[in-house]
Amino acid sequence: MLIRNQHSRMMATVPDAAAVQPMDALFVLQIIIDAIHLHRQCVSGELAWVRLGFQLLSFNVVVLDAEIPLTVADGNGDELTGQVRKGKSCMFRMHADALMDAMEASPLEWVNIQNSWTIYNHAGDAVGLVQGGVVLSHLGSSLAPHLQHALAAFTAVVSASDVVTLTPDNFKSVVDGSKNVFVEFYAPWCGHCKNLEPIWETLATSFKHVDDVVIAKVDADQHKDLSTEWEVNGFPTLKFWNKGAKYPDPYDGGRTEDELVAFVNKAAGTNVRAAKPFSHVVALTESDFASIAQDPTKHVLVEFYAPWCGHCKSLAPIWDKLGAVYAGDENVVIAKVDATATGDLANKFGVSGYPTIKYFGTGASDAEDYGFGRDLPAFVEFLNEKAGTHRTVDGGLLPTAGRVESLDVVINAAGEFTKDTLNNVEKVVEGLEGDALKHGNLYVKALKKVLAKGVTFVDKEIARLDHLAKDANVSPAKKTQFQVRKNILEALKKKQ
């Protein structure tokens, strides 16, 4: 969402700049919001979270969640009213030199900006209004020299959550026996709750189109009466109300997306898949580990991880990128396995810490420990060496991919392309095997085309392959084939 300023007014007292001593200044930024009105399509009963962010010069960015009344209107004009999560003041420090520069430019005692901001979506349509303002004050002093433009960029991110937020006001109307309701009782300060939050969102999104399933949450720290009533003694506590039941069943199972979705499917009689972002990383289980990780025809790199492991979470985006890099190589598999859910596997392969990375080579009976860097270039270099691939870190192919050295020697020795050149190439190809044989046949095919259509075929075919590779609907495997053929054509191009 984009915010555009409609009007503002500012009040300030200008002090004597010389009276302010050079020092690091600590400021407090507070949000004062009168109301936010959002007009969104497809509002189906859930409330939106509104997050306000203020960019303070170039020193840092703070994000605040303001406690404000919230009105959401659906397409029929019906309004839903709720409360946005609690916010608090944020402090930031400005260096003395920057403080003095700011004073000389615009010495203000304090800044109080009252504004009305219109919220626009990315299509440019007005979807809401923010009414209120901000206060910037100096901590421990009545003088807070600062630039008017310190509040230079005001942005709001509006995101609809598929998780239903429960309070004492709506708890009984949601948990009324008419639907299956899965509730997380959490505390904002709880680390385990924060780790569960994105997983709970995924769970809610997975079941958003199932009419009789509700995924909800309660701030049990704020609503202690609900916490007491439902015997919540720790965080997060998960309870499931079956349709028609007055009392819940405690949930003590696994807390991955797949495990939670499987539980709800079984309890509610549904058949839903976890709505996780697509990934080229293969998630392994005990039942399929041997057939995939120990496939003698594949090069497989496996991460043994734990859901609660901070280092594993840091590695996750790199691992996903690695999966995308090798998506076009049929003989390379990037995989992961939750070692806490498959204890026998962890013991079998000597996993004692997380993440542990093991390489399973083609035809190898034992796994090899990966002990190199854990950045993308290190993984790519390792796999290129082990699997004989020619990948770049962005998923492309090196110019050497598909090239066969013995065939390049024959082509380079030819003065011009003739039937004799083709015969010599075919003789070399007869002695090749594996990938070299596959690529050698592409040399033969390309050379026959050149002899039939002339040397101009090479440039035209390269241009055609480049055009095909740009199609977003083309699979990674097909793009790999196009690039290999292009590399082979480049070998022929040098003879034109």
Sequence and secondary structure as in RCSB ss.txt:
>XXXX:A:sequence
MLIRNQHSRMMATVPDAAAVQPMDALFVLQIIIDAIHLHRQCVSGELAWVRLGFQLLSFNVVVLDAEIPLTVADG
NGDELTGQVRKGKSCMFRMHADALMDAMEASPLEWVNIQNSWTIYNHAGDAVGLVQGGVVLSHLGSSLAPHLQHA
LAAFTAVVSASDVVTLTPDNFKSVVDGSKNVFVEFYAPWCGHCKNLEPIWETLATSFKHVDDVVIAKVDADQHKD
LSTEWEVNGFPTLKFWNKGAKYPDPYDGGRTEDELVAFVNKAAGTNVRAAKPFSHVVALTESDFASIAQDPTKHV
LVEFYAPWCGHCKSLAPIWDKLGAVYAGDENVVIAKVDATATGDLANKFGVSGYPTIKYFGTGASDAEDYGFGRD
LPAFVEFLNEKAGTHRTVDGGLLPTAGRVESLDVVINAAGEFTKDTLNNVEKVVEGLEGDALKHGNLYVKALKKV
LAKGVTFVDKEIARLDHLAKDANVSPAKKTQFQVRKNILEALKKKQ
>XXXX:A:secstr
 EEEEEEEEEE     GGGS    EEEEEEEEEEEEEEE SS  S  EEEEEEEEETTTEEEEE    EEEEE T
TS EEEEE      EEEEE HHHHHHHHHH   S EEEEEEEEEE TTS EEEEEEEEEEEEETTSS     GGG
EEEEEEEEEE SSEEE TTTHHHHSSSSSEEEEEEE TT HHHHHHHHHHHHHHHHTTT TTEEEEEEETTT HH
HHHHTT  SSSEEEEE TT SS EE  S  SHHHHHHHHHHHHT          SSEEE TTTHHHHHT TT EE
EEEEE TT HHHHHHHHHHHHHHHHTTT TTEEEEEEETTT HHHHHHTT  SSSEEEEE TT SS EE  S  S
HHHHHHHHHHHH   B TTS B TTTT  HHHHHHHHH SS  HHHHHHHHHHHHT  HHHHHHHHHHHHHHHHH
HHH THHHHHHHHHHHHHHT TTS HHHHHHHHHHHHHHHHHHTT 
